[in-house]
Amino acid sequence: MFNKLRIALICMLAVVVAVSFIGCSGSKDKDKDDSSSGKANPVPEDLAGSIIISSYNAKYTAEDPYGEDENNDNDNDLFMFTQSFALQYPSVDVQLDATLGYEDYFNTLDSRIESGDIGDVVLISSDKLPEYVEKGWIVDISNEANGVTDFTDSNFGKLYPSKVYMQAAYDASMYDGRLYMCPVEYLNQVVILNLDLLKAAGIENPVPSDSWTWDDLLSYAGALRESGVETPILMNYNDYSIWGAFAQSFGGSIYNDVSFADKTVELNLTDPNVIEGLKYFADNFLRTGYVDNKQTKDVRGEDLSKYGIIVADHSDVVKWQNYLAVDTEDDPDAVVFDWEFAHFPGFASEDGTVYKNIGVKTLGFAVINREVVRSSDYTTDFDKSDEELEEEAKEIANTIKLSKSLALYAMVKEAAVAYAGDVGYKVPAVVSANSMKFWREYPLSGKNTSVFSLYSENDYPAVLTSFMSWNASLEVKDAIADVFDAYTQDSTMTHIDELLQTIQDAANANW
């Protein structure tokens, strides 16, 4: 079923690689003796074999967000990433599995992994990493990740995840103190402002400064409602990327002791500051009816113009780009509006400092554990001889080894740039690539797309799942959503302490 783009192992490629490494290892100046160190320049390990990498198709997502056209080409950015890998390891045949758009890919990922109908290197989301680890679906890559040789560097420098990645991306890739994912991109929450509706509501200069607060956004919502906008705000308020920011906005912490060493961490939702943040959120945005109960993934691009404020992440913008970037000259009947990006709002402290508590979701490459996740054409061990079993074990070990090398290649700057692409579909997780400007003109030149790379110190979905089991964290998220619903629907309820206490007690009792 895979739509495979095989990377051709042609003689020219082999020559390029050979010349490249010969050039790096040779002395540039005969008068300088490089042999004094007694060490030869390193060369890549001689890897060989065939593996498959699975990811979503960014082009498919952007050009056909609702899955109406099945004839889009594979994501060229992923191809360029694997081709860059092939320059270093020309004897490894990498095949691409990238026929699905973003939503279809992640909606079907669990079932595909469980059935074995998935690649050897797989793009996963940080909020699912703990589940995959506990099920044994992905392997620990910690040992191989520390001190990866960068063969694209003339000095053959060593790469370390904690130094290469944005802090939130690195933290999101850890589980129980071990690394299970190489981050490649992240999706942080930003605000899209409908300038037409805001100006019509009497706000003459609606684009705020970077230090605006939720109080400022609340005043925008009130003005929009008074002007006749039925639902001023669209955002996924049950998403921990959103409510997690409020839970910690007044200095509270949802954990009482963050420590991997002895696993003494306990959920602490009854911290008075956590409660204050959640009540601020519910009182001002949910009980007022300012927020629509729709999720951004359920809203089509042509419906965006009716909202004054849209809180969304990068994947939503990719999906909506055809409507955000529409030209009325090309489509006179299009429903368009003037808009701009704004930073995720923060919270002002007593001294006036604005803290940006923003959640992000990290995506990264994980290596499938083929000892657990068997391909759909796998035959049982009962049907195999000892020799066949031994050969199969060797093949599995080699596949995992190759897959780790491909996933770890995402740490290299050139590879990160190749994967991010040149039109801004993806926000790089590698610091050196993220600091470049090449990807920030998306989806429209002149828009404040730099908001996607800022204030990314907290990956709240990953934080929630890092200190408890996957099932427990899922129950907590569902329970918090129920608290919001109950509090919103019952206007006589003035406290949510008891509801949060119940969630906290149940979670800590089953830690």
C-alpha positions as CSV (number, residue, x, y, z in Angstrom):
1,M,0.0,0.0,0.0
2,F,3.0,2.3,0.4
3,N,3.6,4.9,-2.3
4,K,7.3,4.4,-2.4
5,L,9.9,6.8,-3.7
6,R,13.1,4.8,-3.8
7,I,16.3,6.6,-3.4
8,A,18.5,5.6,-6.3
9,L,21.9,4.3,-5.4
10,I,23.6,5.4,-8.5
11,C,27.3,5.5,-9.2
12,M,27.4,9.3,-9.3
13,L,26.0,9.5,-5.7
14,A,28.7,7.0,-4.5
15,V,31.4,9.1,-6.2
16,V,30.1,12.3,-4.6
17,V,30.2,10.7,-1.2
18,A,33.6,9.2,-1.7
19,V,35.1,12.5,-2.9
20,S,33.4,14.3,0.0
21,F,34.9,12.2,2.7
22,I,38.3,11.9,1.0
23,G,38.3,15.7,0.8
24,C,37.4,16.0,4.5
25,S,40.1,13.5,5.6
26,G,42.9,14.9,3.5
27,S,45.3,17.6,4.6
28,K,44.5,21.0,3.1
29,D,48.1,22.3,3.8
30,K,51.1,20.0,3.2
31,D,53.0,22.1,5.7
32,K,50.6,21.3,8.5
33,D,51.0,17.8,10.0
34,D,47.5,16.6,11.0
35,S,48.9,13.2,12.0
36,S,50.3,14.6,15.3
37,S,47.0,13.7,17.0
38,G,47.5,10.1,16.0
39,K,43.9,9.8,14.9
40,A,42.4,9.6,11.5
41,N,39.2,11.6,10.6
42,P,36.1,9.5,11.3
43,V,34.1,8.0,8.5
44,P,30.4,6.9,8.5
45,E,29.8,3.3,9.5
46,D,29.2,1.0,6.5
47,L,25.5,0.5,6.8
48,A,23.4,-1.4,4.3
49,G,19.8,-2.6,3.9
50,S,16.3,-1.3,3.3
51,I,13.9,0.6,5.6
52,I,10.7,2.6,5.3
53,I,10.0,6.0,6.9
54,S,6.4,7.0,7.6
55,S,5.1,10.6,7.9
56,Y,2.3,12.8,6.8
57,N,2.3,14.6,3.5
58,A,2.5,18.4,4.0
59,K,1.7,19.2,0.4
60,Y,-1.4,17.0,0.6
61,T,-2.5,18.6,3.8
62,A,-2.1,22.1,2.5
63,E,-3.5,21.7,-1.0
64,D,-6.3,19.2,-0.2
65,P,-7.1,19.6,3.5
66,Y,-10.4,17.8,3.3
67,G,-9.1,14.7,1.4
68,E,-10.9,15.3,-1.9
69,D,-8.0,14.7,-4.2
70,E,-6.1,11.5,-3.9
71,N,-3.5,12.3,-6.6
72,N,-1.2,14.7,-4.8
73,D,2.6,14.0,-5.0
74,N,4.5,12.8,-2.0
75,D,5.9,15.4,0.4
76,N,9.1,16.5,-1.3
77,D,10.6,17.8,2.0
78,L,10.6,14.3,3.4
79,F,12.3,13.0,0.2
80,M,15.0,15.7,0.5
81,F,15.6,14.6,4.1
82,T,16.1,11.0,3.2
83,Q,18.2,11.9,0.1
84,S,20.5,13.9,2.4
85,F,20.8,10.8,4.6
86,A,21.6,8.7,1.5
87,L,24.6,10.9,0.8
88,Q,26.1,9.7,4.0
89,Y,24.8,6.1,3.8
90,P,24.5,5.3,0.1
91,S,24.0,1.5,0.7
92,V,20.8,2.1,2.7
93,D,17.7,2.1,0.6
94,V,15.0,4.4,2.2
95,Q,11.5,4.1,1.0
96,L,8.8,6.7,1.7
97,D,5.4,6.2,3.1
98,A,3.8,9.6,2.9
99,T,0.5,9.4,1.2
100,L,-1.8,10.8,3.9
101,G,-2.5,14.3,5.0
102,Y,-1.8,15.5,8.6
103,E,-5.1,14.5,10.2
104,D,-5.6,11.2,8.4
105,Y,-2.0,10.2,9.2
106,F,-2.3,10.8,12.9
107,N,-5.9,9.6,13.1
108,T,-4.9,6.2,11.7
109,L,-1.4,6.0,13.2
110,D,-2.2,3.9,16.3
111,S,-4.1,1.2,14.3
112,R,-1.4,1.1,11.6
113,I,1.3,0.6,14.2
114,E,-0.7,-2.1,16.0
115,S,-1.3,-4.0,12.8
116,G,2.3,-3.6,11.7
117,D,1.3,-1.7,8.5
118,I,3.8,1.1,9.2
119,G,7.3,2.1,8.4
120,D,10.4,1.4,10.5
121,V,11.0,5.1,11.3
122,V,7.7,6.8,12.2
123,L,6.7,10.4,12.8
124,I,4.9,10.5,16.1
125,S,3.4,13.2,18.4
126,S,4.9,13.9,21.8
127,D,1.6,13.4,23.6
128,K,1.5,9.8,22.4
129,L,5.1,8.9,23.2
130,P,4.4,7.5,26.7
131,E,1.7,5.2,25.4
132,Y,4.0,3.9,22.6
133,V,6.8,3.3,25.1
134,E,4.6,1.4,27.5
135,K,3.3,-0.8,24.8
136,G,6.8,-1.5,23.6
137,W,6.1,-0.1,20.2
138,I,9.2,2.1,20.0
139,V,12.7,1.7,21.1
140,D,15.0,3.6,23.4
141,I,17.6,5.6,21.4
142,S,19.3,7.3,24.3
143,N,22.7,5.5,24.0
144,E,23.1,6.1,20.3
145,A,21.8,9.8,20.5
146,N,24.6,11.2,22.7
147,G,27.7,12.1,20.7
148,V,26.5,11.6,17.1
149,T,29.2,12.5,14.7
150,D,28.2,15.3,12.3
151,F,29.9,14.3,9.1
152,T,28.6,17.4,7.4
153,D,30.9,19.4,9.7
154,S,34.5,19.7,8.6
155,N,35.5,19.4,12.2
156,F,33.4,16.3,12.7
157,G,31.7,17.8,15.8
158,K,29.6,15.7,18.1
159,L,25.9,16.3,18.5
160,Y,23.9,15.9,21.7
161,P,20.1,16.1,21.9
162,S,20.0,18.4,24.9
163,K,22.2,20.9,23.1
164,V,20.7,20.6,19.5
165,Y,17.0,20.9,20.2
166,M,14.7,23.6,21.4
167,Q,14.2,22.9,25.2
168,A,10.6,22.0,24.9
169,A,11.2,19.7,22.0
170,Y,14.0,17.9,23.9
171,D,11.9,17.5,27.1
172,A,9.0,16.2,25.1
173,S,11.2,13.4,23.7
174,M,12.0,12.0,27.1
175,Y,10.1,9.4,29.0
176,D,11.3,8.1,32.4
177,G,14.6,9.8,31.8
178,R,15.3,8.2,28.4
179,L,15.1,9.5,24.9
180,Y,12.6,7.8,22.5
181,M,12.2,10.4,19.8
182,C,14.2,12.7,17.6
183,P,12.2,16.0,17.4
184,V,11.8,17.4,13.9
185,E,9.1,20.0,14.3
186,Y,6.7,21.5,16.8
187,L,3.3,23.1,16.7
188,N,2.8,25.9,19.2
189,Q,-0.4,27.9,19.8
190,V,-0.7,31.3,18.2
191,V,-3.6,33.7,17.6
192,I,-5.1,34.7,14.3
193,L,-6.9,38.1,14.6
194,N,-9.8,38.9,12.3
195,L,-8.9,42.6,11.7
196,D,-12.1,43.3,9.9
197,L,-14.3,42.2,12.8
198,L,-12.1,43.8,15.4
199,K,-12.1,47.2,13.6
200,A,-15.9,46.9,13.2
201,A,-16.1,46.4,16.9
202,G,-14.4,49.7,17.5
203,I,-10.8,48.5,18.0
204,E,-8.9,50.9,15.8
205,N,-5.4,49.3,16.2
206,P,-6.2,45.6,16.9
207,V,-2.7,44.2,16.4
208,P,-1.3,43.9,19.9
209,S,2.2,44.1,21.2
210,D,4.1,40.9,22.0
211,S,3.4,41.5,25.7
212,W,-0.3,41.4,25.5
213,T,-2.2,39.4,28.1
214,W,-5.3,37.3,28.4
215,D,-7.0,40.3,30.0
216,D,-6.4,42.2,26.7
217,L,-7.8,39.3,24.7
218,L,-10.8,39.2,27.0
219,S,-11.5,42.9,26.3
220,Y,-11.3,42.1,22.6
221,A,-13.9,39.3,23.0
222,G,-16.2,41.6,24.9
223,A,-16.0,44.3,22.2
224,L,-16.7,41.6,19.6
225,R,-19.8,40.3,21.4
226,E,-21.2,43.9,21.8
227,S,-20.7,44.5,18.1
228,G,-22.9,41.4,17.3
229,V,-20.3,38.6,16.8
230,E,-22.1,35.6,18.2
231,T,-19.0,33.6,19.1
232,P,-15.9,35.8,19.4
233,I,-13.3,33.1,20.0
234,L,-12.4,29.8,18.4
235,M,-10.0,27.6,20.3
236,N,-9.7,24.0,21.6
237,Y,-10.2,24.8,25.3
238,N,-10.2,21.1,26.3
239,D,-6.7,20.8,24.8
240,Y,-4.0,20.8,27.5
241,S,-1.9,23.1,25.3
242,I,-4.5,25.7,26.2
243,W,-5.8,25.0,29.7
244,G,-2.3,24.0,30.8
245,A,-1.2,27.5,30.3
246,F,-4.0,28.8,32.6
247,A,-3.3,26.1,35.2
248,Q,0.2,27.4,35.6
249,S,-0.4,31.0,34.9
250,F,-0.6,32.3,38.5
251,G,2.6,30.5,39.6
252,G,1.0,27.1,40.3
253,S,2.3,23.7,39.3
254,I,0.3,20.7,38.5
255,Y,3.0,18.5,40.1
256,N,4.2,18.8,43.6
257,D,7.7,17.4,43.0
258,V,9.3,17.1,39.6
259,S,11.8,14.3,39.9
260,F,12.4,11.3,37.6
261,A,14.9,9.8,40.1
262,D,12.5,8.4,42.7
263,K,9.2,8.8,40.9
264,T,7.7,10.7,43.9
265,V,5.9,13.1,41.7
266,E,2.2,13.6,42.5
267,L,-0.6,15.4,40.7
268,N,-1.3,18.7,42.5
269,L,-4.4,20.2,40.9
270,T,-5.6,21.6,44.2
271,D,-2.7,24.0,44.4
272,P,-4.6,27.3,45.1
273,N,-2.7,29.0,42.2
274,V,-3.7,26.2,39.8
275,I,-7.3,26.5,40.8
276,E,-7.2,30.3,40.4
277,G,-5.9,29.9,36.9
278,L,-8.5,27.3,35.9
279,K,-11.3,29.4,37.4
280,Y,-10.1,32.5,35.6
281,F,-10.2,30.6,32.3
282,A,-13.7,29.1,33.0
283,D,-15.3,32.2,34.4
284,N,-14.0,34.6,31.7
285,F,-14.1,32.5,28.6
286,L,-16.4,29.5,29.0
287,R,-19.2,30.8,31.2
288,T,-19.4,34.0,29.1
289,G,-19.9,31.9,25.9
290,Y,-17.0,33.7,24.3
291,V,-15.5,30.4,23.1
292,D,-17.1,28.1,20.5
293,N,-17.4,24.4,21.5
294,K,-16.1,23.4,18.1
295,Q,-12.5,22.2,17.8
296,T,-10.3,23.9,15.2
297,K,-9.9,20.6,13.3
298,D,-13.6,20.6,12.7
299,V,-13.8,24.1,11.2
300,R,-13.4,24.5,7.5
301,G,-11.4,27.4,6.1
302,E,-14.4,29.1,4.6
303,D,-15.9,29.5,8.1
304,L,-13.0,31.4,9.6
305,S,-14.3,34.8,8.7
306,K,-17.1,34.7,11.3
307,Y,-14.7,34.4,14.3
308,G,-12.9,37.5,15.6
309,I,-10.1,35.6,17.4
310,I,-8.8,32.1,16.5
311,V,-6.3,30.3,18.7
312,A,-4.7,27.6,16.6
313,D,-1.4,25.8,15.9
314,H,0.7,25.4,12.8
315,S,-1.1,22.4,11.5
316,D,-4.4,24.3,11.5
317,V,-2.8,27.1,9.5
318,V,-1.5,24.6,6.9
319,K,-5.0,23.2,6.6
320,W,-6.6,26.7,6.2
321,Q,-3.9,28.2,4.0
322,N,-6.0,28.2,0.8
323,Y,-8.6,30.4,2.5
324,L,-6.1,32.6,4.5
325,A,-4.1,33.3,1.3
326,V,-7.0,33.6,-1.2
327,D,-6.9,36.4,-3.8
328,T,-10.2,37.9,-4.6
329,E,-9.0,38.6,-8.1
330,D,-8.7,34.8,-8.6
331,D,-11.9,34.0,-6.7
332,P,-14.4,36.9,-6.6
333,D,-16.9,34.9,-4.6
334,A,-14.4,33.9,-1.8
335,V,-15.2,35.0,1.7
336,V,-12.0,36.7,2.8
337,F,-11.0,38.9,5.7
338,D,-8.0,40.9,6.6
339,W,-6.0,39.1,9.3
340,E,-2.7,39.0,11.2
341,F,-0.9,36.6,13.5
342,A,-0.3,37.5,17.2
343,H,1.6,35.9,19.9
344,F,-0.1,33.6,22.4
345,P,-1.2,35.9,25.3
346,G,0.6,35.9,28.6
347,F,-0.2,36.7,32.2
348,A,1.0,39.9,34.0
349,S,2.8,39.5,37.3
350,E,2.6,42.1,40.1
351,D,5.7,43.8,38.8
352,G,4.2,44.1,35.3
353,T,6.3,41.3,33.7
354,V,4.3,39.3,31.2
355,Y,4.9,35.5,31.4
356,K,4.2,33.6,28.2
357,N,2.8,30.2,29.3
358,I,2.3,28.7,26.0
359,G,1.9,25.0,25.1
360,V,3.4,23.3,22.1
361,K,3.1,19.8,20.7
362,T,6.3,18.3,19.4
363,L,6.6,15.9,16.5
364,G,9.6,13.6,16.0
365,F,11.0,10.4,14.5
366,A,10.7,7.3,16.6
367,V,12.0,3.8,15.7
368,I,9.5,1.0,15.6
369,N,10.4,-2.1,17.7
370,R,10.1,-4.8,15.1
371,E,10.5,-7.4,17.8
372,V,7.1,-6.3,19.0
373,V,5.4,-4.7,16.0
374,R,5.4,-7.3,13.3
375,S,4.6,-6.5,9.7
376,S,1.3,-7.7,8.2
377,D,3.0,-10.4,6.2
378,Y,4.8,-11.9,9.2
379,T,4.6,-15.6,9.7
380,T,4.6,-17.3,13.1
381,D,7.7,-18.7,14.6
382,F,6.1,-22.2,14.6
383,D,6.5,-22.2,10.8
384,K,10.3,-21.5,10.9
385,S,13.4,-23.5,11.4
386,D,16.2,-22.5,13.8
387,E,18.2,-21.1,10.9
388,E,15.3,-19.0,9.7
389,L,14.7,-17.7,13.2
390,E,18.4,-16.8,13.6
391,E,18.4,-15.0,10.2
392,E,15.2,-13.1,11.1
393,A,16.7,-11.9,14.3
394,K,19.7,-10.6,12.4
395,E,17.4,-8.8,10.0
396,I,15.4,-7.2,12.8
397,A,18.5,-6.1,14.5
398,N,19.9,-4.6,11.3
399,T,16.5,-2.8,10.6
400,I,16.5,-1.3,14.0
401,K,20.1,-0.2,13.6
402,L,19.5,1.5,10.3
403,S,16.3,3.1,11.6
404,K,18.1,4.6,14.6
405,S,20.7,6.1,12.2
406,L,18.0,7.6,10.1
407,A,16.0,9.0,13.0
408,L,19.2,10.4,14.6
409,Y,20.2,12.1,11.3
410,A,17.4,14.6,12.2
411,M,19.9,16.2,14.6
412,V,22.1,17.4,11.8
413,K,21.3,21.0,10.8
414,E,21.3,20.4,7.0
415,A,18.9,17.5,7.5
416,A,16.6,19.6,9.7
417,V,16.6,22.3,7.1
418,A,15.8,19.8,4.3
419,Y,12.9,18.4,6.4
420,A,11.5,21.8,7.3
421,G,11.3,22.7,3.6
422,D,11.7,26.0,1.9
423,V,8.1,27.3,2.1
424,G,7.4,27.2,5.8
425,Y,5.2,24.1,6.2
426,K,7.1,23.0,9.3
427,V,8.6,24.8,12.2
428,P,12.1,23.2,12.9
429,A,12.8,21.8,16.3
430,V,16.6,22.0,15.8
431,V,17.8,25.4,17.3
432,S,20.2,26.2,14.5
433,A,17.6,25.6,11.8
434,N,14.8,27.4,13.8
435,S,16.9,30.5,14.0
436,M,17.1,30.7,10.2
437,K,14.5,32.9,8.3
438,F,14.0,30.6,5.3
439,W,10.7,29.2,6.5
440,R,8.9,32.2,7.9
441,E,7.2,33.6,4.9
442,Y,4.4,31.1,5.2
443,P,1.5,31.3,4.4
444,L,1.7,34.9,3.4
445,S,4.6,37.2,3.1
446,G,4.4,40.1,5.6
447,K,2.5,38.1,8.2
448,N,4.0,37.7,11.6
449,T,5.0,34.0,11.1
450,S,7.9,34.4,13.6
451,V,5.3,33.8,16.3
452,F,5.6,30.1,15.7
453,S,9.1,29.9,16.9
454,L,8.8,31.9,20.1
455,Y,7.8,31.1,23.7
456,S,8.1,27.4,23.3
457,E,9.6,26.5,26.7
458,N,6.6,24.3,27.7
459,D,5.2,21.3,25.9
460,Y,2.2,20.9,28.2
461,P,0.8,17.7,26.6
462,A,4.2,16.1,27.0
463,V,4.6,17.4,30.6
464,L,1.3,15.9,31.6
465,T,2.2,12.5,30.2
466,S,5.9,12.5,31.4
467,F,5.2,11.7,35.1
468,M,2.3,9.3,34.9
469,S,1.2,6.4,32.8
470,W,-0.5,7.0,29.4
471,N,-3.9,5.7,30.6
472,A,-3.7,7.8,33.8
473,S,-2.9,11.0,31.9
474,L,-5.7,10.3,29.4
475,E,-8.1,9.9,32.2
476,V,-6.9,13.2,33.8
477,K,-7.4,15.1,30.5
478,D,-10.9,13.7,30.1
479,A,-11.7,14.4,33.7
480,I,-10.6,18.0,33.4
481,A,-12.8,18.5,30.3
482,D,-15.7,17.1,32.3
483,V,-15.0,19.7,35.1
484,F,-15.1,22.5,32.6
485,D,-18.3,21.2,31.1
486,A,-20.0,20.8,34.5
487,Y,-18.8,24.2,35.7
488,T,-19.9,25.9,32.5
489,Q,-23.4,24.4,32.5
490,D,-24.2,24.8,36.2
491,S,-24.1,28.6,37.0
492,T,-24.7,27.9,40.7
493,M,-21.4,26.2,41.0
494,T,-18.9,28.6,42.5
495,H,-16.0,26.3,43.4
496,I,-14.3,23.5,41.5
497,D,-12.0,22.5,44.3
498,E,-13.8,19.3,45.2
499,L,-14.0,18.2,41.6
500,L,-10.3,18.7,41.1
501,Q,-9.6,17.0,44.5
502,T,-11.4,13.9,43.3
503,I,-9.3,13.8,40.1
504,Q,-6.1,14.3,42.0
505,D,-6.9,11.6,44.6
506,A,-7.8,9.1,42.0
507,A,-4.7,9.8,39.9
508,N,-2.3,9.7,42.9
509,A,-3.8,6.5,44.2
510,N,-3.1,4.7,41.0
511,W,0.3,6.4,40.2
